[in-house]
Amino acid sequence: MEEDEKAAALEKFQMMIRNGNRYFVRRNRNGVPYIQQLADLGLTNIEEAWEVVLNLEVGHCTGGPQYDWDDRSLGKVVWIYKVEVNGVITYIKLKDEESNRGCVCISFHEDQP
């Protein structure tokens, strides 16, 4: 994974978010609703989660590009980031769906050791 590839992907995600081309997947994880997962990180709403993504740096990227488990036909479009949010290491998975929903946040929760 090259630094310039990481930088280009992050820049694209952040541009899509700033342009309102974004979608937050509202999924439960281990029976915990997404809004509770955000609250556990000290965030009160999805907009605060997007602010965290807008402040990500290339060094926060820990994986990608990877195939989306749900749709390999899209190619390698998934990226993983880990960043501290209010003292908690947070796992963020973003997907590039530029032609559809834009920057898709698939996961945003406390990282599992």
C-alpha positions as CSV (number, residue, x, y, z in Angstrom):
1,M,0.0,0.0,0.0
2,E,1.7,3.2,-1.2
3,E,1.5,6.4,0.7
4,D,0.4,8.4,-2.4
5,E,-2.5,5.8,-2.9
6,K,-3.5,6.2,0.7
7,A,-3.4,10.0,0.4
8,A,-5.4,10.0,-2.8
9,A,-8.1,7.8,-1.3
10,L,-8.4,9.9,1.9
11,E,-8.5,13.1,-0.1
12,K,-11.3,11.7,-2.3
13,F,-13.3,10.5,0.8
14,Q,-13.0,13.9,2.4
15,M,-14.0,15.8,-0.7
16,M,-17.1,13.6,-1.1
17,I,-18.1,14.2,2.5
18,R,-17.6,18.0,2.2
19,N,-19.8,17.9,-1.0
20,G,-22.5,16.1,0.9
21,N,-21.9,12.9,-1.1
22,R,-21.9,10.5,1.8
23,Y,-23.9,7.7,3.5
24,F,-23.6,6.3,7.0
25,V,-24.6,2.7,7.3
26,R,-26.9,2.4,10.4
27,R,-26.1,-1.1,11.4
28,N,-26.1,-2.9,14.7
29,R,-22.9,-4.6,15.8
30,N,-23.0,-7.5,18.3
31,G,-26.6,-6.3,19.2
32,V,-25.5,-2.7,19.8
33,P,-27.2,-0.1,17.7
34,Y,-24.9,2.3,15.7
35,I,-26.1,5.3,17.7
36,Q,-25.0,3.6,21.0
37,Q,-21.6,2.7,19.4
38,L,-21.1,6.4,18.6
39,A,-22.3,7.4,22.1
40,D,-19.7,5.0,23.6
41,L,-17.1,7.1,21.8
42,G,-18.5,10.3,23.2
43,L,-20.2,11.3,19.9
44,T,-23.8,12.5,20.0
45,N,-24.7,12.1,16.3
46,I,-23.6,11.1,12.8
47,E,-22.4,14.6,12.0
48,E,-19.7,14.3,14.7
49,A,-18.6,11.0,13.2
50,W,-18.2,12.7,9.8
51,E,-16.1,15.4,11.5
52,V,-13.8,12.7,12.8
53,V,-13.4,11.4,9.2
54,L,-12.7,14.9,7.9
55,N,-9.9,15.1,10.3
56,L,-8.3,11.7,9.5
57,E,-4.7,11.8,8.3
58,V,-2.9,9.4,6.0
59,G,-1.1,7.8,9.0
60,H,-4.4,6.6,10.3
61,C,-4.9,4.3,7.4
62,T,-4.2,0.7,8.4
63,G,-5.7,-1.2,5.5
64,G,-6.9,-1.0,1.9
65,P,-7.7,-1.0,-0.7
66,Q,-9.7,-4.2,-0.1
67,Y,-12.7,-5.9,-1.6
68,D,-16.1,-5.3,0.0
69,W,-17.3,-8.6,1.4
70,D,-20.8,-7.8,0.1
71,D,-19.9,-6.8,-3.4
72,R,-16.6,-7.9,-4.8
73,S,-17.7,-6.8,-8.3
74,L,-17.0,-3.2,-7.2
75,G,-13.3,-4.0,-7.0
76,K,-11.0,-2.9,-4.2
77,V,-12.9,0.1,-2.7
78,V,-12.8,-0.4,1.1
79,W,-10.3,1.4,3.4
80,I,-9.6,0.9,7.1
81,Y,-8.6,3.7,9.5
82,K,-7.8,3.7,13.2
83,V,-7.8,6.9,15.2
84,E,-8.2,8.0,18.8
85,V,-11.6,9.5,19.5
86,N,-12.1,10.9,23.0
87,G,-9.4,8.5,24.4
88,V,-10.8,5.4,22.6
89,I,-9.0,3.8,19.6
90,T,-11.7,3.8,16.9
91,Y,-12.1,1.5,13.9
92,I,-13.5,3.2,10.8
93,K,-14.2,1.4,7.5
94,L,-15.0,3.6,4.5
95,K,-16.1,2.5,1.1
96,D,-15.8,4.5,-2.2
97,E,-19.1,4.4,-4.0
98,E,-18.5,7.6,-5.9
99,S,-21.1,6.8,-8.6
100,N,-23.8,5.9,-6.1
101,R,-23.8,6.9,-2.4
102,G,-20.4,8.6,-2.4
103,C,-18.3,8.0,0.8
104,V,-20.0,5.2,2.6
105,C,-19.1,4.7,6.3
106,I,-19.5,1.0,6.9
107,S,-18.1,0.8,10.4
108,F,-17.4,3.3,13.1
109,H,-16.9,1.8,16.6
110,E,-14.3,1.0,19.2
111,D,-11.4,-1.0,17.8
112,Q,-11.2,-4.6,19.0
113,P,-7.8,-5.7,20.2
